[in-house]
C-alpha cells in the first residue's frame, strides 16, 4: 500500500505547499491539535511565517462508558470552551457531566501549562486560524476544536490535514471557511495508513517544538 508521508514533519511540508496557494500571508495563527497535530503544524507555520501554538481538546466521556462522549472541551485562551452533546446527555445526570467536566478541565489546563511552559495563549479574534491535525478519522475531535475556535471570532477558519476519510472531510468542509485534506483514500481505515513512521508524539517532543518556535523573532 502506498504511504505518501515519511512522518508527520513530511506531511506538514506537503500541506504547507498546498496552503501557501490558498492562505494570504499576514496575521496567521496555526494551531496544532495535541499531540499529533503539532509536528504537522510546525512546518506549516514556518512556511507561512505564522504563529504556532497548541490546541488541547479533551473528550467528556460518560462515567460508565468513557468512549461515548457527552461533549468536549477545548482550551482557546483564558476560558475553556465547552461543547455539549445533547443526544448523549439525555442518558446522563447533570452532576455526572459536571464531575467529568471538572476533572477534564484540570487535565486540559495541566497539559496547556506543560506544553506552553507558562507562555500565554495567543489571541484568536480577528486572525486567520489554521487548525491542523495528523489526520481525520471520525472528525469528532476536530469538530470540537472548530466549535471552540469559532466562538473566539477568527477572521477566517481553515482546517488542514494530511489524510482523512472522504465522508468526514466533506462533512467538516461545510463547517469552516476552507478545508485542505491532502489525501483522501477510497479505502480509508486509519490515519496511520498514510505514514511510514507514525510513532506516538511524546510530551517532550511537543514541548520542544513549541518552545523552539516561541523563541524565534
C-alpha atoms as an extended CHARMM CRD file, in Angstrom:
* protein
*
       217  EXT
         1         1  UNK       CA              0.0000000000        0.0000000000        0.0000000000  PROA      1               0.0000000000
         2         2  UNK       CA              1.2770000000        3.4460000000       -0.8940000000  PROA      2               0.0000000000
         3         3  UNK       CA              2.0770000000        5.5930000000        2.1360000000  PROA      3               0.0000000000
         4         4  UNK       CA              2.5200000000        9.1730000000        0.9650000000  PROA      4               0.0000000000
         5         5  UNK       CA              4.3040000000       10.5460000000        4.0440000000  PROA      5               0.0000000000
         6         6  UNK       CA              7.5260000000        9.5460000000        5.7260000000  PROA      6               0.0000000000
         7         7  UNK       CA              6.4210000000       11.0740000000        9.0400000000  PROA      7               0.0000000000
         8         8  UNK       CA              4.4050000000       13.9870000000       10.4680000000  PROA      8               0.0000000000
         9         9  UNK       CA              7.0330000000       16.5590000000        9.5310000000  PROA      9               0.0000000000
        10        10  UNK       CA              6.9690000000       15.3710000000        5.9290000000  PROA      10              0.0000000000
        11        11  UNK       CA              3.1610000000       15.5640000000        5.9550000000  PROA      11              0.0000000000
        12        12  UNK       CA              3.3270000000       19.1190000000        7.2940000000  PROA      12              0.0000000000
        13        13  UNK       CA              5.6580000000       20.2020000000        4.4980000000  PROA      13              0.0000000000
        14        14  UNK       CA              3.2990000000       18.7350000000        1.9130000000  PROA      14              0.0000000000
        15        15  UNK       CA              0.3740000000       20.6120000000        3.4720000000  PROA      15              0.0000000000
        16        16  UNK       CA              2.4040000000       23.8220000000        3.6090000000  PROA      16              0.0000000000
        17        17  UNK       CA              2.7930000000       23.7640000000       -0.1850000000  PROA      17              0.0000000000
        18        18  UNK       CA             -0.9640000000       23.4670000000       -0.6420000000  PROA      18              0.0000000000
        19        19  UNK       CA             -1.7720000000       26.1410000000        1.9340000000  PROA      19              0.0000000000
        20        20  UNK       CA              0.7160000000       28.6480000000        0.5310000000  PROA      20              0.0000000000
        21        21  UNK       CA             -1.5260000000       28.8710000000       -2.5490000000  PROA      21              0.0000000000
        22        22  UNK       CA             -4.7330000000       29.3300000000       -0.5410000000  PROA      22              0.0000000000
        23        23  UNK       CA             -3.8500000000       31.4060000000        2.5310000000  PROA      23              0.0000000000
        24        24  UNK       CA             -2.7810000000       35.0110000000        2.1650000000  PROA      24              0.0000000000
        25        25  UNK       CA              0.2860000000       35.9420000000        4.2270000000  PROA      25              0.0000000000
        26        26  UNK       CA             -0.4450000000       38.1500000000        7.2060000000  PROA      26              0.0000000000
        27        27  UNK       CA             -1.7660000000       37.6440000000       10.7000000000  PROA      27              0.0000000000
        28        28  UNK       CA             -1.9680000000       33.8510000000       10.6110000000  PROA      28              0.0000000000
        29        29  UNK       CA             -2.1890000000       31.5630000000       13.6420000000  PROA      29              0.0000000000
        30        30  UNK       CA             -1.5130000000       27.8430000000       13.1890000000  PROA      30              0.0000000000
        31        31  UNK       CA             -2.9860000000       25.6610000000       15.9390000000  PROA      31              0.0000000000
        32        32  UNK       CA             -1.8210000000       22.0630000000       16.1540000000  PROA      32              0.0000000000
        33        33  UNK       CA             -4.1740000000       19.7180000000       17.9790000000  PROA      33              0.0000000000
        34        34  UNK       CA             -2.2930000000       17.9770000000       20.7600000000  PROA      34              0.0000000000
        35        35  UNK       CA             -0.4310000000       15.8360000000       20.4530000000  PROA      35              0.0000000000
        36        36  UNK       CA             -0.1570000000       14.5200000000       16.8970000000  PROA      36              0.0000000000
        37        37  UNK       CA             -1.1360000000       17.7330000000       15.1520000000  PROA      37              0.0000000000
        38        38  UNK       CA              1.7210000000       19.8630000000       16.4650000000  PROA      38              0.0000000000
        39        39  UNK       CA              4.5860000000       18.2260000000       14.4710000000  PROA      39              0.0000000000
        40        40  UNK       CA              2.4280000000       18.5980000000       11.3460000000  PROA      40              0.0000000000
        41        41  UNK       CA              1.6270000000       22.2260000000       12.1520000000  PROA      41              0.0000000000
        42        42  UNK       CA              5.2440000000       23.3030000000       12.7250000000  PROA      42              0.0000000000
        43        43  UNK       CA              6.4460000000       23.2780000000        9.0750000000  PROA      43              0.0000000000
        44        44  UNK       CA              3.1860000000       24.9620000000        8.0530000000  PROA      44              0.0000000000
        45        45  UNK       CA              3.8480000000       27.8150000000       10.4760000000  PROA      45              0.0000000000
        46        46  UNK       CA              7.4240000000       28.0610000000        9.1540000000  PROA      46              0.0000000000
        47        47  UNK       CA              6.2950000000       28.2350000000        5.5310000000  PROA      47              0.0000000000
        48        48  UNK       CA              3.6000000000       30.8410000000        6.1900000000  PROA      48              0.0000000000
        49        49  UNK       CA              5.7070000000       32.8640000000        8.6380000000  PROA      49              0.0000000000
        50        50  UNK       CA              2.8710000000       32.3390000000       11.1140000000  PROA      50              0.0000000000
        51        51  UNK       CA              2.4930000000       31.9850000000       14.8620000000  PROA      51              0.0000000000
        52        52  UNK       CA              2.4630000000       28.3770000000       16.0900000000  PROA      52              0.0000000000
        53        53  UNK       CA              0.5280000000       27.2360000000       19.1380000000  PROA      53              0.0000000000
        54        54  UNK       CA             -1.1710000000       24.1640000000       20.5490000000  PROA      54              0.0000000000
        55        55  UNK       CA             -4.8770000000       23.4710000000       20.9700000000  PROA      55              0.0000000000
        56        56  UNK       CA             -5.7200000000       20.9110000000       23.6490000000  PROA      56              0.0000000000
        57        57  UNK       CA             -9.0620000000       19.1470000000       23.2120000000  PROA      57              0.0000000000
        58        58  UNK       CA            -10.4400000000       16.6850000000       25.7850000000  PROA      58              0.0000000000
        59        59  UNK       CA            -13.3860000000       14.3680000000       25.3860000000  PROA      59              0.0000000000
        60        60  UNK       CA            -16.0000000000       14.2800000000       28.1530000000  PROA      60              0.0000000000
        61        61  UNK       CA            -16.8660000000       10.5910000000       28.3240000000  PROA      61              0.0000000000
        62        62  UNK       CA            -19.7660000000        9.0260000000       30.1800000000  PROA      62              0.0000000000
        63        63  UNK       CA            -18.5470000000        7.7390000000       33.5730000000  PROA      63              0.0000000000
        64        64  UNK       CA            -19.5560000000        4.1460000000       32.7750000000  PROA      64              0.0000000000
        65        65  UNK       CA            -18.8380000000        4.4110000000       29.0250000000  PROA      65              0.0000000000
        66        66  UNK       CA            -15.8130000000        6.7020000000       28.6450000000  PROA      66              0.0000000000
        67        67  UNK       CA            -15.6310000000        6.1760000000       24.8680000000  PROA      67              0.0000000000
        68        68  UNK       CA            -19.1180000000        7.6830000000       24.4890000000  PROA      68              0.0000000000
        69        69  UNK       CA            -18.7150000000       11.4630000000       24.5530000000  PROA      69              0.0000000000
        70        70  UNK       CA            -21.1170000000       13.7110000000       26.4710000000  PROA      70              0.0000000000
        71        71  UNK       CA            -19.2190000000       16.5670000000       24.9180000000  PROA      71              0.0000000000
        72        72  UNK       CA            -15.7330000000       18.0020000000       24.6740000000  PROA      72              0.0000000000
        73        73  UNK       CA            -13.6720000000       20.9150000000       25.9000000000  PROA      73              0.0000000000
        74        74  UNK       CA            -11.0170000000       22.9440000000       24.1290000000  PROA      74              0.0000000000
        75        75  UNK       CA             -8.5330000000       25.4260000000       25.5410000000  PROA      75              0.0000000000
        76        76  UNK       CA             -8.6800000000       28.5320000000       23.3680000000  PROA      76              0.0000000000
        77        77  UNK       CA             -7.4370000000       31.1290000000       25.8480000000  PROA      77              0.0000000000
        78        78  UNK       CA             -8.4260000000       32.3380000000       29.2910000000  PROA      78              0.0000000000
        79        79  UNK       CA            -11.6800000000       30.3740000000       29.1380000000  PROA      79              0.0000000000
        80        80  UNK       CA            -12.2370000000       26.7240000000       28.3860000000  PROA      80              0.0000000000
        81        81  UNK       CA            -14.8370000000       26.2870000000       25.6780000000  PROA      81              0.0000000000
        82        82  UNK       CA            -17.3960000000       23.5820000000       26.4810000000  PROA      82              0.0000000000
        83        83  UNK       CA            -19.2180000000       21.6980000000       23.7280000000  PROA      83              0.0000000000
        84        84  UNK       CA            -22.2000000000       19.6100000000       24.8490000000  PROA      84              0.0000000000
        85        85  UNK       CA            -23.5080000000       16.5310000000       23.0390000000  PROA      85              0.0000000000
        86        86  UNK       CA            -27.1720000000       16.6940000000       23.9420000000  PROA      86              0.0000000000
        87        87  UNK       CA            -28.0230000000       13.3900000000       22.2550000000  PROA      87              0.0000000000
        88        88  UNK       CA            -25.7660000000       11.6210000000       24.7650000000  PROA      88              0.0000000000
        89        89  UNK       CA            -26.5220000000       13.8720000000       27.7300000000  PROA      89              0.0000000000
        90        90  UNK       CA            -30.1200000000       12.6540000000       27.8410000000  PROA      90              0.0000000000
        91        91  UNK       CA            -28.6410000000        9.4180000000       29.2020000000  PROA      91              0.0000000000
        92        92  UNK       CA            -26.5740000000       11.1280000000       31.9180000000  PROA      92              0.0000000000
        93        93  UNK       CA            -27.2510000000       13.1270000000       35.0690000000  PROA      93              0.0000000000
        94        94  UNK       CA            -26.0840000000       16.7480000000       35.0980000000  PROA      94              0.0000000000
        95        95  UNK       CA            -23.9590000000       16.0930000000       38.1800000000  PROA      95              0.0000000000
        96        96  UNK       CA            -22.0710000000       13.3960000000       36.2620000000  PROA      96              0.0000000000
        97        97  UNK       CA            -21.3970000000       15.8400000000       33.4160000000  PROA      97              0.0000000000
        98        98  UNK       CA            -20.1410000000       18.4920000000       35.8480000000  PROA      98              0.0000000000
        99        99  UNK       CA            -17.9100000000       15.9850000000       37.6120000000  PROA      99              0.0000000000
       100       100  UNK       CA            -16.2730000000       14.8120000000       34.3890000000  PROA      100             0.0000000000
       101       101  UNK       CA            -16.0300000000       18.4120000000       33.1770000000  PROA      101             0.0000000000
       102       102  UNK       CA            -14.1320000000       19.4330000000       36.3180000000  PROA      102             0.0000000000
       103       103  UNK       CA            -11.6760000000       16.5370000000       36.0230000000  PROA      103             0.0000000000
       104       104  UNK       CA            -11.0240000000       17.0330000000       32.3140000000  PROA      104             0.0000000000
       105       105  UNK       CA            -10.6980000000       20.8120000000       32.6640000000  PROA      105             0.0000000000
       106       106  UNK       CA             -7.9640000000       20.2990000000       35.2620000000  PROA      106             0.0000000000
       107       107  UNK       CA             -6.1820000000       17.8760000000       32.9180000000  PROA      107             0.0000000000
       108       108  UNK       CA             -6.5250000000       20.2710000000       29.9820000000  PROA      108             0.0000000000
       109       109  UNK       CA             -5.0340000000       23.1260000000       31.9800000000  PROA      109             0.0000000000
       110       110  UNK       CA             -2.1990000000       20.8810000000       33.1990000000  PROA      110             0.0000000000
       111       111  UNK       CA             -1.3270000000       19.9470000000       29.6430000000  PROA      111             0.0000000000
       112       112  UNK       CA             -1.5330000000       23.5360000000       28.3920000000  PROA      112             0.0000000000
       113       113  UNK       CA              0.8620000000       24.6920000000       31.1170000000  PROA      113             0.0000000000
       114       114  UNK       CA              3.2090000000       21.8050000000       30.3700000000  PROA      114             0.0000000000
       115       115  UNK       CA              3.2370000000       22.3160000000       26.6140000000  PROA      115             0.0000000000
       116       116  UNK       CA              3.4890000000       26.1040000000       26.6430000000  PROA      116             0.0000000000
       117       117  UNK       CA              5.9520000000       26.3600000000       29.5160000000  PROA      117             0.0000000000
       118       118  UNK       CA              3.9920000000       29.1680000000       31.1270000000  PROA      118             0.0000000000
       119       119  UNK       CA              3.5450000000       31.1850000000       27.9160000000  PROA      119             0.0000000000
       120       120  UNK       CA              0.1480000000       32.7880000000       27.3870000000  PROA      120             0.0000000000
       121       121  UNK       CA             -2.1180000000       31.5370000000       24.6230000000  PROA      121             0.0000000000
       122       122  UNK       CA             -2.0430000000       33.8380000000       21.5730000000  PROA      122             0.0000000000
       123       123  UNK       CA             -5.2350000000       35.7430000000       20.7110000000  PROA      123             0.0000000000
       124       124  UNK       CA             -7.5900000000       34.3220000000       18.0870000000  PROA      124             0.0000000000
       125       125  UNK       CA            -10.1030000000       37.0960000000       17.4010000000  PROA      125             0.0000000000
       126       126  UNK       CA             -9.6710000000       38.7260000000       14.0000000000  PROA      126             0.0000000000
       127       127  UNK       CA             -6.9110000000       36.3870000000       12.7990000000  PROA      127             0.0000000000
       128       128  UNK       CA             -6.6970000000       33.7450000000       10.1000000000  PROA      128             0.0000000000
       129       129  UNK       CA             -6.6230000000       30.4920000000       12.0800000000  PROA      129             0.0000000000
       130       130  UNK       CA             -5.4890000000       27.1670000000       10.6370000000  PROA      130             0.0000000000
       131       131  UNK       CA             -6.4280000000       24.0840000000       12.6550000000  PROA      131             0.0000000000
       132       132  UNK       CA             -4.0650000000       21.1880000000       11.9840000000  PROA      132             0.0000000000
       133       133  UNK       CA             -4.1510000000       17.5210000000       12.9700000000  PROA      133             0.0000000000
       134       134  UNK       CA             -2.2620000000       14.4930000000       11.6880000000  PROA      134             0.0000000000
       135       135  UNK       CA             -5.4610000000       13.1250000000       10.1510000000  PROA      135             0.0000000000
       136       136  UNK       CA             -9.2360000000       12.8720000000       10.3290000000  PROA      136             0.0000000000
       137       137  UNK       CA            -10.9780000000        9.6300000000       11.2320000000  PROA      137             0.0000000000
       138       138  UNK       CA            -14.3990000000       10.3000000000       12.7940000000  PROA      138             0.0000000000
       139       139  UNK       CA            -13.6950000000       14.0430000000       12.9670000000  PROA      139             0.0000000000
       140       140  UNK       CA            -15.1440000000       14.3940000000       16.4830000000  PROA      140             0.0000000000
       141       141  UNK       CA            -12.0230000000       15.9920000000       17.9660000000  PROA      141             0.0000000000
       142       142  UNK       CA            -11.6530000000       18.4260000000       15.0820000000  PROA      142             0.0000000000
       143       143  UNK       CA            -15.3570000000       19.2790000000       15.2330000000  PROA      143             0.0000000000
       144       144  UNK       CA            -14.9750000000       20.2540000000       18.8960000000  PROA      144             0.0000000000
       145       145  UNK       CA            -11.9370000000       22.3610000000       18.0130000000  PROA      145             0.0000000000
       146       146  UNK       CA            -13.8580000000       24.1210000000       15.2320000000  PROA      146             0.0000000000
       147       147  UNK       CA            -16.7640000000       24.9850000000       17.5050000000  PROA      147             0.0000000000
       148       148  UNK       CA            -14.4430000000       26.2880000000       20.2210000000  PROA      148             0.0000000000
       149       149  UNK       CA            -12.3730000000       28.4600000000       17.8880000000  PROA      149             0.0000000000
       150       150  UNK       CA            -15.4840000000       29.8270000000       16.1570000000  PROA      150             0.0000000000
       151       151  UNK       CA            -16.6080000000       31.2870000000       19.4860000000  PROA      151             0.0000000000
       152       152  UNK       CA            -13.3970000000       33.3360000000       19.5840000000  PROA      152             0.0000000000
       153       153  UNK       CA            -14.3800000000       35.0710000000       16.2940000000  PROA      153             0.0000000000
       154       154  UNK       CA            -11.4480000000       34.4470000000       13.9370000000  PROA      154             0.0000000000
       155       155  UNK       CA            -11.4390000000       36.3610000000       10.6590000000  PROA      155             0.0000000000
       156       156  UNK       CA            -11.1360000000       33.0720000000        8.7590000000  PROA      156             0.0000000000
       157       157  UNK       CA            -11.0650000000       29.4500000000        9.9150000000  PROA      157             0.0000000000
       158       158  UNK       CA             -9.2280000000       26.8020000000        7.9130000000  PROA      158             0.0000000000
       159       159  UNK       CA             -8.7510000000       23.0930000000        8.6470000000  PROA      159             0.0000000000
       160       160  UNK       CA             -5.6820000000       21.3460000000        7.2040000000  PROA      160             0.0000000000
       161       161  UNK       CA             -4.9290000000       17.6340000000        7.4830000000  PROA      161             0.0000000000
       162       162  UNK       CA             -2.6160000000       15.3040000000        5.5540000000  PROA      162             0.0000000000
       163       163  UNK       CA             -5.1500000000       12.4540000000        5.3700000000  PROA      163             0.0000000000
       164       164  UNK       CA             -8.7970000000       11.7970000000        6.1000000000  PROA      164             0.0000000000
       165       165  UNK       CA            -11.8220000000        9.7330000000        5.2760000000  PROA      165             0.0000000000
       166       166  UNK       CA            -13.6430000000       11.2440000000        2.2650000000  PROA      166             0.0000000000
       167       167  UNK       CA            -17.0250000000       11.4600000000        4.0070000000  PROA      167             0.0000000000
       168       168  UNK       CA            -15.5320000000       13.0510000000        7.1380000000  PROA      168             0.0000000000
       169       169  UNK       CA            -13.6310000000       15.6470000000        5.1210000000  PROA      169             0.0000000000
       170       170  UNK       CA            -16.7120000000       16.5230000000        3.0770000000  PROA      170             0.0000000000
       171       171  UNK       CA            -18.8190000000       16.8770000000        6.2310000000  PROA      171             0.0000000000
       172       172  UNK       CA            -16.3180000000       19.0990000000        8.0440000000  PROA      172             0.0000000000
       173       173  UNK       CA            -15.7380000000       21.2870000000        4.9910000000  PROA      173             0.0000000000
       174       174  UNK       CA            -19.2420000000       22.6910000000        5.4920000000  PROA      174             0.0000000000
       175       175  UNK       CA            -18.2950000000       23.9490000000        8.9670000000  PROA      175             0.0000000000
       176       176  UNK       CA            -15.2350000000       26.0390000000        8.0700000000  PROA      176             0.0000000000
       177       177  UNK       CA            -14.1840000000       28.6390000000        5.5140000000  PROA      177             0.0000000000
       178       178  UNK       CA            -11.7720000000       26.2370000000        3.8400000000  PROA      178             0.0000000000
       179       179  UNK       CA            -10.6240000000       22.6600000000        4.3430000000  PROA      179             0.0000000000
       180       180  UNK       CA             -7.4730000000       21.1440000000        2.8950000000  PROA      180             0.0000000000
       181       181  UNK       CA             -7.2010000000       17.3510000000        3.0270000000  PROA      181             0.0000000000
       182       182  UNK       CA             -4.1630000000       16.3250000000        1.0130000000  PROA      182             0.0000000000
       183       183  UNK       CA             -5.0180000000       12.6160000000        0.6820000000  PROA      183             0.0000000000
       184       184  UNK       CA             -8.4720000000       11.0110000000        0.8380000000  PROA      184             0.0000000000
       185       185  UNK       CA             -8.0320000000        7.3180000000        0.0480000000  PROA      185             0.0000000000
       186       186  UNK       CA            -11.1340000000        5.4950000000       -1.1390000000  PROA      186             0.0000000000
       187       187  UNK       CA            -10.3670000000        2.6740000000        1.2730000000  PROA      187             0.0000000000
       188       188  UNK       CA             -9.6710000000        4.7120000000        4.3990000000  PROA      188             0.0000000000
       189       189  UNK       CA             -9.4310000000        2.7380000000        7.6350000000  PROA      189             0.0000000000
       190       190  UNK       CA             -6.9950000000        4.6150000000        9.9110000000  PROA      190             0.0000000000
       191       191  UNK       CA             -4.9090000000        7.7950000000        9.9910000000  PROA      191             0.0000000000
       192       192  UNK       CA             -1.7330000000        5.7570000000       10.3810000000  PROA      192             0.0000000000
       193       193  UNK       CA             -2.1110000000        4.2220000000        6.9100000000  PROA      193             0.0000000000
       194       194  UNK       CA             -0.7040000000        7.4570000000        5.4420000000  PROA      194             0.0000000000
       195       195  UNK       CA              2.6020000000        7.3120000000        7.3380000000  PROA      195             0.0000000000
       196       196  UNK       CA              5.6690000000        5.1220000000        7.1470000000  PROA      196             0.0000000000
       197       197  UNK       CA              6.5740000000        6.3770000000       10.6430000000  PROA      197             0.0000000000
       198       198  UNK       CA              3.5500000000        7.0170000000       12.8690000000  PROA      198             0.0000000000
       199       199  UNK       CA              5.3120000000        6.9070000000       16.2230000000  PROA      199             0.0000000000
       200       200  UNK       CA              3.2220000000        8.5000000000       19.0100000000  PROA      200             0.0000000000
       201       201  UNK       CA              4.2600000000       12.0630000000       19.8400000000  PROA      201             0.0000000000
       202       202  UNK       CA              5.6660000000       12.4880000000       23.3370000000  PROA      202             0.0000000000
       203       203  UNK       CA              5.0630000000       15.4330000000       25.6390000000  PROA      203             0.0000000000
       204       204  UNK       CA              8.7860000000       16.2390000000       25.4770000000  PROA      204             0.0000000000
       205       205  UNK       CA              8.7430000000       16.3830000000       21.6790000000  PROA      205             0.0000000000
       206       206  UNK       CA              5.7150000000       18.6440000000       21.7020000000  PROA      206             0.0000000000
       207       207  UNK       CA              7.2430000000       20.9550000000       24.3170000000  PROA      207             0.0000000000
       208       208  UNK       CA             10.4570000000       21.2010000000       22.2780000000  PROA      208             0.0000000000
       209       209  UNK       CA              8.6420000000       22.1230000000       19.0610000000  PROA      209             0.0000000000
       210       210  UNK       CA              6.5800000000       24.8270000000       20.7450000000  PROA      210             0.0000000000
       211       211  UNK       CA              9.4430000000       26.3240000000       22.7610000000  PROA      211             0.0000000000
       212       212  UNK       CA             11.6770000000       26.4230000000       19.6710000000  PROA      212             0.0000000000
       213       213  UNK       CA              9.0680000000       28.3470000000       17.6920000000  PROA      213             0.0000000000
       214       214  UNK       CA              8.2240000000       30.6550000000       20.5940000000  PROA      214             0.0000000000
       215       215  UNK       CA             11.8770000000       31.7340000000       20.8640000000  PROA      215             0.0000000000
       216       216  UNK       CA             12.1130000000       32.8140000000       17.2390000000  PROA      216             0.0000000000
       217       217  UNK       CA             11.8340000000       36.5260000000       16.3680000000  PROA      217             0.0000000000
